[in-house]
Amino acid sequence: MPQQITEALVALEPARSRLAAHLAPALLHGGADYSVEEIAVCTGLTLDRVRDSLELLSEHGCVRQVGRAPDGAPFYVLP
């Protein structure tokens, strides 16, 4: 697991670390294109918490949004 994701998992509260753990496999294979709604269902987090967590991961340089998937979901990659 890349150092950035490992650091994010340690820094985040347990609920938010579920989001990072959910994204990690896709990020390691080229990028994650999950919708906020899909992440919320898979992690049990609220939509607001998912948005906040994605913003926090971006601010800390753990992920970078590079566009959108064909279905409109944000596409995140490792920096």
C-alpha positions in Angstrom: 0.0 0.0 0.0 1.5 3.4 -1.0 2.8 5.5 1.9 0.2 8.3 1.3 -2.7 5.9 1.8 -1.1 4.4 4.9 -0.5 7.8 6.4 -4.1 8.8 5.6 -5.5 5.7 7.3 -3.5 6.5 10.5 -4.5 10.2 10.4 -8.2 9.7 9.8 -10.8 8.7 12.4 -11.9 5.1 12.1 -15.1 5.9 10.1 -13.1 7.9 7.5 -10.4 5.2 7.3 -13.1 3.0 5.9 -13.3 5.3 2.9 -9.5 5.2 2.3 -9.6 1.4 2.7 -12.4 1.2 0.2 -10.5 3.3 -2.4 -7.1 1.7 -1.9 -7.5 -1.4 -4.2 -8.9 0.7 -7.1 -6.2 3.3 -6.6 -3.5 0.7 -6.7 -4.9 -0.6 -10.0 -5.0 2.7 -11.8 -7.7 4.8 -10.3 -11.0 4.9 -8.5 -14.2 6.0 -10.1 -16.8 5.4 -7.4 -19.7 7.8 -7.0 -20.2 9.5 -3.6 -23.4 7.5 -3.2 -21.7 4.2 -3.9 -18.9 4.9 -1.4 -21.5 5.9 1.2 -23.4 2.6 0.7 -20.2 0.5 0.8 -18.7 2.2 3.9 -21.8 3.1 5.9 -20.8 6.8 5.9 -23.2 9.7 5.2 -22.9 11.5 1.9 -21.5 14.6 3.7 -18.9 12.5 5.5 -17.8 10.9 2.2 -17.5 14.3 0.5 -15.5 15.6 3.5 -13.3 12.6 3.6 -12.5 12.8 -0.1 -11.7 16.5 0.3 -9.4 15.7 3.2 -7.6 13.0 1.3 -7.1 15.4 -1.6 -5.9 18.2 0.7 -3.3 15.9 2.3 -2.0 14.8 -1.1 -3.2 11.2 -0.8 -5.3 11.3 -3.9 -5.8 13.6 -6.9 -9.0 14.0 -8.9 -8.1 13.9 -12.6 -11.6 14.0 -14.2 -14.8 12.1 -14.3 -15.8 8.6 -15.3 -18.3 8.2 -18.1 -21.1 7.9 -15.5 -20.1 11.2 -14.0 -18.3 9.8 -10.9 -15.1 11.6 -9.9 -12.0 9.7 -11.0 -9.2 9.7 -8.4 -5.6 8.5 -8.8 -2.6 8.4 -6.6 -0.5 11.6 -6.9 
